[in-house]
Every structure is written in C-alpha cells, then in structure tokens.
Amino acid sequence: MIQLKSYLKFILLAFVVLSVGCDKDDDDALTYEIPETYSFDNVNYSGQTQRLAMMSELKSYMTTSRSEAAVLDANRLKAMYANDAANANWSNTYDDSKQLKSKTFENAQTDFDTLFEALATASQSTVAGSEGVTGIIQSLDGTRSYLVGGDGLDHAQLIEKGLMGACFYYQSTAVYFGDDKMDVDNEVIEEGEGTAMEHHWDEAFGYFGVPTDFPTNLDGLVFWGSYSNQRNDLLDSNQKLMDAFLKGRAAISNGDLETRDEAIAEAREIWEMIAVGSALHYLNSGITNFDDMALRSHSLSEGIGFIYGLQFNPDKKVSNQEVADLLTTMAGSSDFASMNLYNTTVEKLQQAKDELAAAYGLESQKDEF
C-alpha cells in the first residue's frame, strides 16, 4: 500500500509539472502580425539601392558595345565596379563607401576585372564576329546584334548575371543571412535603422530589387526582382520570396529567432529556384536557337551566369563541383577564360539541362521555362 501511495504521488507530481510546463509554453507563445508589405519601422537599405543603381549604370554602359562605334574603356568599367567616381563618369552621385567590388565574393573579384578587360578589348574590333574572331554578330533575322569574343561568350551578359550571383545573391543568402550578421544585438534600436539584426535583414531584402509592396506592385523591378517575376508563373516565386522576407523581419522584431531561421531557409530555397529556373530558361533558348550563333551566345552566356551563381548559397542543393561540371558540360570549362560556346553541341546543352532539372526536382517542368 505504501508503495502504491508513493507511486500515485509520483504520477500526480509529474502531471502537475507537465501541466505547469504546458501553461508556461502557452503563456510564452509569441503572437504577432506579419504585414502584407515591407512596412516595418526603422528600415534603411540605401546602400543596396545605390549598388543596384550602380549595376544598372554599368549594364547600360556595357550594352553600348553592341554598336560598332562604341569602344569601351576598361579603366572606366573597373572604376564603375569599384566606385572610383573620378573615372566612373556616373550619371548619379553615390556614397564613396558604396561599391560593387568590395561586396563581390572575394575570390571572384579578379575574375570580373579580367572580364572587364576582355569586354573592352572585344569592343575595339571592327570586323564581324565568328569562331576565333571577336566582333559583333547578328541574329539570322537581322534584328539583334551582340558583341562576343572569339569563344562565343557575350561578356556583358556574363558580367551582369555573374555579379547578380557573386555580389547580390551572395550578400543576401550567405553574408546577411549568415551567423555573423544574424547573431548580433536585437535590443538597441537606432533611429531610422532599427536593431543591428533588423538592419542586416533589411539590407538582405534590399538586394532583392523590388518595391516594398511587391508583388502587388511590379513597377521598377531590377535584376533578381525582375527574374523572380519572369519565373513566377512556374515557381510562384514572387509571393514566396516576399513572404519569407516579411516573415523573417516580423520574427526578428518580435524576438522570434526560431521563425527567423525558418524564413532564412525559405528565402534561400526559393531564391535558388529562381536562379535554376532562369538557367533552364536560357538553356532552352540556347537549344532552340542553336543554329543562330548570336542568339545562342547571348542566351547561353546568361545561363552560364546563373549557374555560376548557384555556388554562393550556403544551403544550395548542388555542390561546387557539380556547378563546375554543369558549366564544363555547357561550355567546355568552368573557367570563363577557357570556355568556348562555338564548340558546344545540342546534346551537351540537353545533358546540362537534364542534370540541372533532376537536381532540383524540375524534370516535369524543364521544357516550360
């Protein structure tokens, strides 16, 4: 009987402890609203806005190379990349401390300087482009023209899409979503910027290139924002990525770090899918237009840029070696300097497309992008 009483007391005590624990969890459960727009207090990502604008100016200058009369200055290209205002000849005024180069993945910075030199050298050509010959090549219907190297690479597209990955995508998914930027103070509020953690999250959002009321508002989309919208029909990427940013910022402001981490994983995943979907789109275009070297070069250079960028997401579904293998299948090498789009084949492009789609579970949709 004594043993039975002791046993019953133990059961009762366990029940009380469990009940108290449950009540405490219920009391401590965080409840808060997630807004439908990026309308939080103390938001500032002006540095990211400036870099997006710099990239837009750089892109505009690079594309003037499509005219035979436009010779590009390598020093100006590098100055725009590093925000050397004295030589960049900007149309706008930018903060001296803001630049694209310093925010690019460090080991990739010299690669882009080399690409700037290659583009500037190519722009000096006065002959039509062909295999082994740098110059402007026209589409078969005569409506489009692109400056390409003797290797068939459209350097302007490779630079733009490459920097979208090695700078913007890298900064958001790896740097600002990383421990060094997220494991920081979330108590002290600085007027206009919020806490250190809130500010870092806002800076990650700034690289997305969308308005605060996206996707209801599709005005002014740039770079990743534009490509998210282009892939939206198949991926529902607009709402998914915006929801992740809204969820994460609301979680941070309410001290809900578990939900913040969920939002980081969600944002990394759908952003990666935007890059993959875009790469598949340009592989499809390269295959469809294979006999039109101008369209092939232009499309595949964009596809190369998107695949190259996959390596910068810490949660990527493919390894760096798999990224290199995809590039090698497409263009003969994972090194920009050794690629050659004149030597690729439809079979190689189809192989790269199949492997990429399989890695991301997009086999049933791969022909739709």
N, C-alpha and C positions, 0 to 999 in steps of 0.2 A: 504493500500500500504506500509506504514511504517513497519507494522508487517511482510508483505511478504518479504521486503528487509532484515529485521533483520533475518528472517528465512533462507533466501538464504545465507546470510553471515555466519550464523552458520554452514550450510551444507558445505560451501566452506572451512571454517576453519577446520572442522572435517576431510574433505578429505585431506587437507594439512598435518595435524598431522598424519593421518593414513599413508599417502604416505611417510612421513619422517621416521615414525617408521618402515615401511617395508624396506625402503632403508637401515636403520641402521642395521636391522636384517640381511639383505643380506650382508652388509659390514662386520659384525662381525661374520658371519658364519665361523666355523673352517673347514678348508680343510687340510688334511694331508694323507699321505700314511701309510697303515698298512703293514709291511713287511711279507713275507711268512715264515720267520724263526725268532727265538728269537735272532735277530742280533742287538740289541739295544746298544747304547753307555753306558759305565759305569755300567756293570752288574756284580753282585757278590752274589752268593748264596752258598758259600763254606761251611758254617755251615750246610746247609741242605744236601749237598753232603756228608759231614762227617757222619751225622746221618743216612743217607741211608746205608752208608758203615758199620757203627756200627751194624745196624739192620741185614745186610747181614751176618756179622760175628756171631752175636747172633743166627740167624737162623741156620747157619751151625753147630754151637756147639750143639744146641738143637737137631738137627736131628741125631746126633751120638747116641742118646738114643735108636734108632731103633735096634742097635746091643746089644745083651745080655751082651757083655763085657764092654759096655760103661756106666759107672756110672757118672752122672753129679754132679757137685759141686754147691750147692745152693748159696754159697758165691760168686763164680765166676759169676754165672748168674746175681746176683744182682749187682755185680761190673761192669759187662758189661752194664747193664741197666743204672747205674749211672755214667759210665765212671770213675771208680776208677781204674786207669791204673795199679797200683801196684798189683791188684788182678784180673784184667780182662784178662790178658795174651793175649792182642791184637796181631794180625798179622801186623797191621799197626799202625802208630803213629797218634794220634788225639789231637786236641787242648783241653787242660784241661777244658776249659769253655763250651765245647760242650758235651751234653749228651741227652739221650732219656728220662730219667725220668723227668727232670725238664720241658720238653716240653709236657709231657703227661697231659691230663686233671687232675687237682689236685685231685679231689675226687676219681679218678680211680687208682692212683699210688700205693696205698697199695694193691689193688686187684691184680695187676701184681706181686708184691713182693710175695703175697700168692701163686699165680700160679707158680712162680719160685720154691718155696719150694715144692709144690705138684709134680712138674715135677722131681725135684731132688730126692725126696723120692721114686717116682714111678720107677725111673731108677735103684734103688737098688734091685728091685725084681728079683728073679732067677727062677720064675715059669711062666707058660703061663697065660695070662690074661683071665679072664672070669667075669661073673657078680659077683660083690662084691670082686673080686680079681684083684689087679693091676698086670700088666705084659704085655709082648709083645704078640700080637695076629696077626695071619697070615690070608691073604685072602684065600678064598676057593681054588683058583688055585695055591696057594703057592708062588706066585711071589712077593707079597708085605707083609711087616710087619710093625706094628706100636705099639708104647708104649702107652697104655691107662690106665686110672685109673679104679678102680672097678665100677665107674659110667659110664664108656664107653667114657669119654672125652679124646681126643687127646690134651694134654696140650700144646704141641709145636705149633700145629696149632691154638689153641685158643689164645695163646700169640701173635703169628705173626699177625694174622688177627685182633686181638683186638687192638694191637698197631698201625696197619695201620689206624685204625679208631680213637682211643683215642689220638694219637700223630700226625701223618702226616695229616690226613684228618681234624682233629680238628684245628691244627695250621693254615692250609691254609684257610679253609672255615669260621672259627669262629674268629681266632685271627688276621691273617694278612689281611683278608678282612673286619675286624671289624672297627668300628669308631676310636678306639684308635690308630690303625696303619694307617688308611687312612686319618683321619683328622689331618694331620701333614704338615710340610713345604714341598712345592713343587717348591721352588725358588732357594735355595742354593744348588749348585752341588758340591758334594765331589768326587774328582777324584777316579775313579775305582768303585764307588758305586752309583753315581747319587744323586738325591734328596732323602730326607728321605722317601717320598711317593713311589718313583720309587724303592728304595731298598726294602721296605716292599713288594711290588708287586713281585719283583724278588724272594724274599725268599718264598713267596707262591708258585710260579712256581717251585722252587727247590724241593719241596716235591712231585711233580708230578712224578718224576723219569723217565724223558725222555730226549733224546738229543735235542739240540737247533733246529735241522732241522727235528724233528718229525712232522708228521708221514711218511714223505718220507723216513727217516732213522729209522729203527726199531731195531737197534743194541743197546745192553746194557740197555734194559728196565728193570726196577726193581719195585717191589711192585705195586703201583697204575698204573704206566705206563704199566706194564705187563698185569694187569687185564683190563685196558682200551682196550688194543689190543685184548684180548681174547673175549671181549664183542662187539667188533667193528662191526662185521657182522650184528648184530641185532640193535645196537644203534647208529652206525656211531659216536661213542664216541671219537675216536682219533682226527678227524678233528674238531669236535665241541668244545672239551675242549681246544685244542691247539688254535683254532681261538679266543676263549674267552680270553685266556691269552695274545695273540698278540694284540687283540683289546683293552684290558684294559691298557696294558703297553703303547701302542701308544697314547691312550687317555690321560693318565697321563702326558706323555712327552710333550703333546700339550695343557695341561691345560683344557682338555675337561672332566670335572668331571661327567657330566651327562652320557656320553658314558661309562666312567669308571664304574659307578654304574650299567649300563646295563650289562656290561661284568661280574661284580661280580655275578649278579643274574643268568646269563647264566652259568657261571662256577660252581656255587653251584648246579644248577639244573642237569647238565649232570654228574657231579661227583657223585651226589646222585644216579643217574640212574645206574652208573657203579657198585656201591655197591649193589643196588637192583638186578640188573641183575646177579651179582655174587652169591648173596644169593639164587636166584631162581635156578641157575645152580647147586648149591650144595644140595639144597632141592630135585631137580630132581634126582641127583645122589644117595642121601640117600634113596629115594623111590625105584629107580630101583635096587639098591644093598641092599635092606633091609635085606635079609636073609644072607648077608655076613657081619658079625659084624665088621670086620676090615675096610672094605670099608665104611660101614655105619658110624662108629665112626669118621673116617678120614674126610669124606665129610661133615657130619653134624657139626663137630667142626669148620670147615671152615665157613659154613653157619651161625652158631651162631655168629662168629666173625664179619662177615659183617653186620648182622642185628644189633648187639650191637653197631656198629659204626655209625649207622644212626642217633643216638641221638645227635651227635656233630655238625651237620649242622644247623645253625640258621634258615635257610629257609626250613627246612625239611617238607615234606608233611604229616608226621605222628607225633603224639605226643610221648613223652617219655613213657607214659602209654601204648600206642599202641605197641611200641617197646618191652616193658616188657611183654605184653600179647602174642606177637608173640613168644618170647623166652620161655615163660611158656607153650604155646601150643606145641612147638617143644620138649622141654627137661624137662618139669615139674616145672621149676622155672626160674626166671630172674636173680637169684643169681648163679654165677658159682659154688659156694660151695655146692649148693643143687640140681644141675642138675643131670639127670640120663638118658642116651641115651639107656640103656637096657630096660627102661620102656615105651619108646615111641612106637607109632604104625604108620602104613602106613596112617591110617585115620587122625591122628593128624598132620602128616607131610603134607598131602594133604590139610588139613584145613589151615595151616600156609601159604602154597604156594598160595592157592586161595586168602586169605586175603591180602597177600603182593602184589600179582599181581593186585588185584582190586584197592588197594590204589594208585597204580601208573599207572593205565590205561594200563596194560600189559596182560590183560586176553587172548587176541588172540595170544600172543607170549609166554605165560608162559611155554609151553611144549617144546619150541625150545631152551631155554637157557641151 
